[in-house]
Amino acid sequence: MRHCPLQRMAKIVLHGLIGLLAATGVHAENTEADIKAAFIYNFAKFVEWPEGTFADSKDRLLLCTQGDTVLARKLRLLAGREAQGRTIEVRPLAGAEAISGCHILLTPSSGEALGHSATLTISESTGTARPNSMINLFVDANRVQFSVNLPATQQAGIKVSARLLQLARTVNKGG
């Protein structure tokens, strides 16, 4: 049985389109968001919140997101998983909705000043963590990296493990 030239051409075009779609930013954007979501999940495992942050050992770990970004949507997949023996609950915040109760907050690039709140703030932007952000996720040389702002974590009473600090691209120690 011979294949007609039209079928052969259709296969070539189909393979070309698949290759083109794989090379587009959509795929890269999803991969980057997947990696950043994995980073955030692991941050939840390697930080320690101040005593009294959780009412009891069964309290959920509340991960809040601001904005409807690709990363915020990927983080919703973490709902129900566990970190430090706590079930993760993901809550998208609408507008200026109160962030009280959030243990981790993914915020726009500028970050949000939370004062002494025991909320781990994570931003996405180029370079180092912003003054109001504790951890900043960024891409450099096609790799997802992160920086840690220790004065901000210390002010909130959040302890970042030495293992996590070793993996950070930069650590702002203040002063």
C-alpha positions as CSV (number, residue, x, y, z in Angstrom):
1,M,0.0,0.0,0.0
2,R,1.5,3.3,-1.1
3,H,1.0,6.6,0.7
4,C,-0.2,9.4,-1.4
5,P,2.0,12.5,-1.6
6,L,-0.7,14.5,0.0
7,Q,-0.6,12.3,3.1
8,R,3.1,12.6,3.3
9,M,2.9,16.4,3.0
10,A,0.3,16.5,5.7
11,K,2.6,14.5,8.1
12,I,5.5,16.9,7.4
13,V,3.4,19.9,8.0
14,L,2.0,18.4,11.2
15,H,5.4,17.5,12.6
16,G,6.6,21.1,11.7
17,L,3.7,22.6,13.6
18,I,4.3,20.4,16.6
19,G,8.0,21.5,16.6
20,L,7.0,25.1,16.2
21,L,4.5,25.0,19.1
22,A,7.1,23.3,21.3
23,A,9.6,26.1,20.6
24,T,7.1,28.9,21.4
25,G,7.1,30.9,24.6
26,V,3.9,29.3,25.8
27,H,5.7,26.0,26.5
28,A,8.7,27.8,28.1
29,E,6.3,29.9,30.2
30,N,4.6,26.9,31.5
31,T,7.9,25.1,32.3
32,E,9.2,28.2,34.1
33,A,5.9,28.5,36.1
34,D,6.2,24.7,37.0
35,I,9.7,25.2,38.2
36,K,8.8,28.3,40.2
37,A,5.9,26.4,41.8
38,A,8.2,23.6,42.8
39,F,10.6,26.2,44.4
40,I,7.7,27.7,46.4
41,Y,6.6,24.2,47.5
42,N,10.1,23.6,48.7
43,F,10.4,27.0,50.4
44,A,7.4,25.9,52.5
45,K,9.4,22.9,53.6
46,F,12.5,24.8,54.6
47,V,11.3,27.8,56.5
48,E,10.1,27.9,60.1
49,W,7.3,30.3,61.2
50,P,7.3,31.9,64.7
51,E,5.8,30.0,67.5
52,G,2.1,30.7,67.8
53,T,1.6,31.2,64.0
54,F,-0.5,28.1,63.8
55,A,-3.2,27.4,66.4
56,D,-2.5,23.7,66.4
57,S,-0.7,20.9,64.6
58,K,-3.7,20.4,62.3
59,D,-3.8,23.9,61.0
60,R,-3.4,24.2,57.2
61,L,-0.6,26.0,55.6
62,L,-2.3,28.9,53.7
63,L,-0.6,29.9,50.4
64,C,-2.2,33.0,49.0
65,T,-1.7,34.5,45.5
66,Q,-2.3,38.0,44.2
67,G,-3.1,38.4,40.5
68,D,-4.1,35.8,38.0
69,T,-0.7,34.9,36.6
70,V,0.5,31.6,35.1
71,L,2.4,30.9,38.3
72,A,-0.6,31.6,40.5
73,R,-2.6,29.1,38.5
74,K,0.2,26.5,38.8
75,L,0.3,27.0,42.5
76,R,-3.3,25.9,42.8
77,L,-2.1,22.4,41.9
78,L,-0.3,22.3,45.3
79,A,-3.6,22.3,47.2
80,G,-3.9,19.2,49.3
81,R,-0.2,18.4,49.3
82,E,1.7,18.5,52.5
83,A,4.7,20.6,53.8
84,Q,6.0,20.1,57.3
85,G,3.1,17.9,58.1
86,R,0.5,20.5,57.2
87,T,-1.9,20.3,54.3
88,I,-1.5,23.2,51.8
89,E,-4.5,25.3,51.0
90,V,-4.2,27.7,48.1
91,R,-6.3,30.9,48.2
92,P,-6.3,33.4,45.3
93,L,-6.9,36.9,46.7
94,A,-9.1,39.3,44.9
95,G,-7.9,42.9,44.7
96,A,-7.0,44.3,48.2
97,E,-8.5,41.3,50.0
98,A,-7.1,40.9,53.5
99,I,-4.0,38.8,53.6
100,S,-4.4,37.9,57.3
101,G,-4.0,34.2,57.9
102,C,-1.7,33.8,54.9
103,H,1.5,31.9,55.7
104,I,3.0,32.4,52.2
105,L,2.1,35.2,49.9
106,L,3.0,35.3,46.2
107,T,2.8,39.0,45.4
108,P,3.4,41.1,42.3
109,S,7.0,42.2,41.6
110,S,7.0,45.2,44.0
111,G,5.9,43.2,47.0
112,E,3.6,44.4,49.7
113,A,4.7,45.8,53.0
114,L,3.4,43.5,55.8
115,G,5.2,45.0,58.7
116,H,5.9,42.3,61.4
117,S,3.4,39.8,59.9
118,A,4.7,36.2,59.9
119,T,3.9,35.8,56.2
120,L,6.6,34.6,53.9
121,T,6.4,37.0,51.0
122,I,7.6,35.8,47.6
123,S,7.9,38.1,44.5
124,E,8.8,37.6,40.9
125,S,11.1,40.1,39.3
126,T,14.6,40.5,37.9
127,G,17.5,40.7,40.3
128,T,17.5,40.6,44.1
129,A,14.6,40.5,46.5
130,R,12.7,43.8,46.9
131,P,12.7,45.6,50.3
132,N,9.2,44.3,51.1
133,S,9.8,40.8,49.8
134,M,11.5,38.0,51.6
135,I,12.2,35.8,48.6
136,N,12.4,36.9,45.0
137,L,12.2,34.4,42.1
138,F,13.9,35.4,38.8
139,V,15.3,33.9,35.7
140,D,19.0,34.4,34.8
141,A,20.8,32.6,32.0
142,N,17.6,30.5,31.3
143,R,17.6,29.2,34.9
144,V,15.2,29.9,37.7
145,Q,17.0,31.4,40.6
146,F,16.1,33.0,43.9
147,S,17.4,35.6,46.3
148,V,16.6,35.9,50.0
149,N,16.2,39.1,52.0
150,L,17.3,38.0,55.5
151,P,16.4,41.3,57.3
152,A,12.8,41.0,56.1
153,T,12.5,37.4,57.2
154,Q,14.1,38.1,60.6
155,Q,11.8,41.1,61.2
156,A,8.8,38.8,60.6
157,G,10.3,36.1,62.9
158,I,10.6,33.6,60.0
159,K,13.7,31.4,60.1
160,V,15.1,30.3,56.7
161,S,17.1,27.0,56.9
162,A,20.8,27.0,56.1
163,R,20.2,24.5,53.3
164,L,17.9,27.0,51.6
165,L,20.3,29.9,52.0
166,Q,23.1,27.8,50.4
167,L,20.9,27.3,47.3
168,A,20.0,31.0,47.0
169,R,21.8,32.9,44.2
170,T,22.1,35.9,46.6
171,V,21.4,36.5,50.3
172,N,20.9,40.0,51.5
173,K,22.2,40.0,55.1
174,G,21.5,43.7,55.6
175,G,23.8,46.3,57.1
